[in-house]
Amino acid sequence: MRLRETCILLLLLVCTAMTCRADNLGYTKNHQLVFGIDMDYAPMEFVDEHGKPNGLDIEFTRRLMKRLDIPFTFSTNSWENIADDVIKGRVDLAMMVYSPYRKDLTNYSRGVFRLYYQLVYRKQDKAPYGLRDLGGKEIALMASRPINDTLQKVGATPILVKDLRVALNELSKGQYDGLICFRYQARYLINELGLKNLSSSDLALMPREYCYVSPDKQLIDAINNELDLMEKEGVIEDVYGDIKSSFDGMRIPMWVWLFIASVIIMLLVTLVVHQRISHKRLVKEMERARKSEELKDIFLSNLSHALRTPLNAIIGFSELMLEDTNDNMSAKERQDLLELVNKNGLQLLHLINELLSLSDIEGNTQLFDRHVTDIDAEMASYASETRMQMMNAVTLDVVEPVGGLRALLDPKLLRLIVTHLLENARQHTTKGKITLSYYAKDDGIYVEVKDTGSGLPEKLKENIFALLSDKNTYIQEDTPGLGLSICKAIIDKAGGRIGARDNEEDGRGTIVWFWAPVEIVD
């Protein structure tokens, strides 16, 4: 009798173990995971005309739950109630944008991919150049505290809406000046609603992470591990690829980076322009060509080093992950390697963009498009944009000339130079102040950016505006890249001067200045 009871007990234990396997976290057909979805958030998640859940999130979650062996069902609700459902435990899982204001109330997974913001506006209106153009305008948006705060800082009037379809139709009829939403929403809804009088453009706002969220930390940990595998296998790209941007978290094959680097080097080598010159200038041109060839060789030698450094890192770290076929690497180690690959990829992309900008400036014979420009308004705008990114311990003051200043110049190039100098000061100043000053001087304009930051590295003081032109200069993390070289190229084209020195007035930091000949307008 005891043997029979023992067998029955063992059978019950086996059945219980099979029902509550470790990988499905205790969810069974009788106790299914509840996945909360927005009933009207196309194309991500919605309820179709047959009353069934549909959308990209539904497809991706089906694949994820199948891999985790978790039975699940759906619970639908309106957009504004989804977060409350998760926080109060009415649903076990949902997908939403990461919010720093809710991170202590629930658990977020790693980002599945990034979402980028766009401004939708009517085509007959002037296309916005950036956030500063939104001052004084009424801008519609779904509830978002960071975006709402940013709009108020630039002087816009935020108008909260609950339905993007309704809001886009109202925008089309002229009720608002613009509407901020994610890039994929703008593209999908404008096409779905047939609003041909609307257009959209990217905004310089921090992209948001689209994540799973759950009150169950153990469930989120399991999802994080599986997301790493799904990204490696291309499942994320397979489901969400149509709504992602070319550099929005995609796994870019290594051969693409190598091909880009090869093309850039080939373009630089073939930048020699053959012009017809007179006999009197032939000797001078030949000498200039000889010097140019020497500089080009030095430039390419150093550029090859700059390109190889991030490429070698990307290849090396990715090979480490590929060779880990037995999953000996921990999730944290794999995450660290992925972050290093991403960091080096962004560094390489930044370098390529700067090379293209420098090449365009050097080869452009019609670089300047001059207009009468309100210098005071421009400088105030640059300072306002920089303040939004500064640390709390740093202040930025603008010293403007008495009576104001207006001049005939190219405002786009002024913005490029001044914002780069301000960004350079911001990155190297963790406390103290930054001062932007400008005034008319010697039939031109003088601009100075002074900071109390870390100061000029000794090894760069003699060559800070001519990086990559010296045999012993390479692009490294502690150098300012090609940005200052680009500024110098513009100033040289304008016939001006640019320089940098230690900030001896405050005892620390740097002063970077430039003077350009412009016509001052009374």
WOQUI-V163497 format. One record per residue. N is the residue number from 0. PSI is psi in whole degrees, 0 to 359 (none if undefined). Layout:
N|PSI / N|PSI
This chain:
0|320 / 1|325 / 2|319 / 3|316 / 4|321 / 5|318 / 6|317 / 7|318 / 8|317 / 9|321 / 10|319 / 11|320 / 12|319 / 13|316 / 14|319 / 15|318 / 16|321 / 17|327 / 18|327 / 19|57 / 20|152 / 21|326 / 22|341 / 23|6 / 24|28 / 25|357 / 26|135 / 27|178 / 28|332 / 29|345 / 30|76 / 31|150 / 32|136 / 33|116 / 34|112 / 35|132 / 36|154 / 37|127 / 38|349 / 39|70 / 40|50 / 41|145 / 42|8 / 43|306 / 44|137 / 45|169 / 46|122 / 47|183 / 48|345 / 49|6 / 50|15 / 51|145 / 52|139 / 53|168 / 54|172 / 55|320 / 56|324 / 57|314 / 58|315 / 59|320 / 60|324 / 61|315 / 62|318 / 63|313 / 64|326 / 65|319 / 66|326 / 67|356 / 68|46 / 69|115 / 70|140 / 71|162 / 72|175 / 73|150 / 74|122 / 75|148 / 76|175 / 77|161 / 78|316 / 79|349 / 80|354 / 81|312 / 82|319 / 83|324 / 84|318 / 85|310 / 86|323 / 87|5 / 88|16 / 89|337 / 90|156 / 91|336 / 92|149 / 93|174 / 94|133 / 95|170 / 96|138 / 97|134 / 98|120 / 99|341 / 100|344 / 101|0 / 102|335 / 103|354 / 104|341 / 105|190 / 106|128 / 107|144 / 108|174 / 109|158 / 110|131 / 111|317 / 112|176 / 113|149 / 114|133 / 115|147 / 116|148 / 117|156 / 118|124 / 119|134 / 120|166 / 121|140 / 122|330 / 123|344 / 124|159 / 125|131 / 126|132 / 127|141 / 128|332 / 129|190 / 130|328 / 131|337 / 132|352 / 133|356 / 134|131 / 135|2 / 136|156 / 137|119 / 138|123 / 139|149 / 140|155 / 141|158 / 142|120 / 143|111 / 144|316 / 145|318 / 146|320 / 147|316 / 148|319 / 149|318 / 150|320 / 151|325 / 152|326 / 153|3 / 154|14 / 155|164 / 156|106 / 157|138 / 158|114 / 159|134 / 160|160 / 161|345 / 162|113 / 163|326 / 164|313 / 165|316 / 166|321 / 167|321 / 168|320 / 169|321 / 170|318 / 171|329 / 172|0 / 173|13 / 174|328 / 175|170 / 176|340 / 177|171 / 178|132 / 179|128 / 180|180 / 181|156 / 182|314 / 183|328 / 184|316 / 185|311 / 186|315 / 187|312 / 188|324 / 189|319 / 190|317 / 191|319 / 192|351 / 193|36 / 194|83 / 195|348 / 196|6 / 197|147 / 198|173 / 199|156 / 200|153 / 201|149 / 202|146 / 203|65 / 204|150 / 205|126 / 206|155 / 207|147 / 208|131 / 209|118 / 210|165 / 211|150 / 212|139 / 213|149 / 214|349 / 215|105 / 216|323 / 217|321 / 218|317 / 219|320 / 220|318 / 221|321 / 222|319 / 223|315 / 224|319 / 225|325 / 226|323 / 227|316 / 228|320 / 229|326 / 230|317 / 231|323 / 232|354 / 233|13 / 234|319 / 235|315 / 236|322 / 237|322 / 238|312 / 239|3 / 240|326 / 241|340 / 242|3 / 243|158 / 244|165 / 245|329 / 246|21 / 247|70 / 248|6 / 249|151 / 250|102 / 251|120 / 252|149 / 253|326 / 254|335 / 255|315 / 256|316 / 257|321 / 258|317 / 259|315 / 260|318 / 261|318 / 262|318 / 263|315 / 264|319 / 265|321 / 266|319 / 267|321 / 268|326 / 269|18 / 270|5 / 271|120 / 272|124 / 273|120 / 274|150 / 275|126 / 276|156 / 277|165 / 278|325 / 279|334 / 280|3 / 281|314 / 282|317 / 283|319 / 284|323 / 285|319 / 286|318 / 287|322 / 288|322 / 289|315 / 290|321 / 291|320 / 292|321 / 293|314 / 294|323 / 295|319 / 296|318 / 297|316 / 298|312 / 299|324 / 300|313 / 301|323 / 302|320 / 303|319 / 304|315 / 305|324 / 306|322 / 307|326 / 308|304 / 309|328 / 310|316 / 311|320 / 312|315 / 313|313 / 314|314 / 315|312 / 316|321 / 317|324 / 318|323 / 319|318 / 320|323 / 321|325 / 322|345 / 323|63 / 324|340 / 325|11 / 326|42 / 327|339 / 328|135 / 329|164 / 330|323 / 331|318 / 332|318 / 333|320 / 334|318 / 335|317 / 336|320 / 337|321 / 338|323 / 339|319 / 340|315 / 341|316 / 342|314 / 343|328 / 344|317 / 345|323 / 346|318 / 347|318 / 348|318 / 349|317 / 350|318 / 351|318 / 352|320 / 353|323 / 354|319 / 355|321 / 356|316 / 357|319 / 358|321 / 359|320 / 360|315 / 361|327 / 362|357 / 363|114 / 364|347 / 365|62 / 366|330 / 367|127 / 368|88 / 369|140 / 370|157 / 371|120 / 372|135 / 373|98 / 374|322 / 375|313 / 376|319 / 377|311 / 378|321 / 379|322 / 380|316 / 381|317 / 382|319 / 383|317 / 384|321 / 385|322 / 386|326 / 387|343 / 388|358 / 389|156 / 390|157 / 391|332 / 392|4 / 393|137 / 394|157 / 395|120 / 396|145 / 397|122 / 398|104 / 399|154 / 400|150 / 401|132 / 402|357 / 403|175 / 404|129 / 405|141 / 406|160 / 407|106 / 408|178 / 409|108 / 410|331 / 411|318 / 412|325 / 413|315 / 414|315 / 415|315 / 416|309 / 417|317 / 418|328 / 419|318 / 420|320 / 421|319 / 422|321 / 423|316 / 424|319 / 425|317 / 426|333 / 427|11 / 428|112 / 429|342 / 430|159 / 431|225 / 432|160 / 433|136 / 434|124 / 435|119 / 436|153 / 437|153 / 438|166 / 439|138 / 440|129 / 441|53 / 442|38 / 443|196 / 444|136 / 445|129 / 446|138 / 447|133 / 448|117 / 449|135 / 450|167 / 451|40 / 452|211 / 453|346 / 454|174 / 455|130 / 456|139 / 457|320 / 458|350 / 459|353 / 460|324 / 461|349 / 462|23 / 463|334 / 464|5 / 465|46 / 466|149 / 467|3 / 468|1 / 469|144 / 470|336 / 471|15 / 472|125 / 473|157 / 474|119 / 475|177 / 476|333 / 477|12 / 478|157 / 479|18 / 480|210 / 481|0 / 482|313 / 483|329 / 484|322 / 485|316 / 486|316 / 487|322 / 488|320 / 489|313 / 490|319 / 491|318 / 492|327 / 493|353 / 494|25 / 495|197 / 496|151 / 497|145 / 498|173 / 499|150 / 500|166 / 501|146 / 502|82 / 503|339 / 504|320 / 505|358 / 506|356 / 507|159 / 508|194 / 509|149 / 510|122 / 511|132 / 512|160 / 513|154 / 514|135 / 515|139 / 516|118 / 517|161 / 518|117 / 519|131 / 520|127 / 521|none
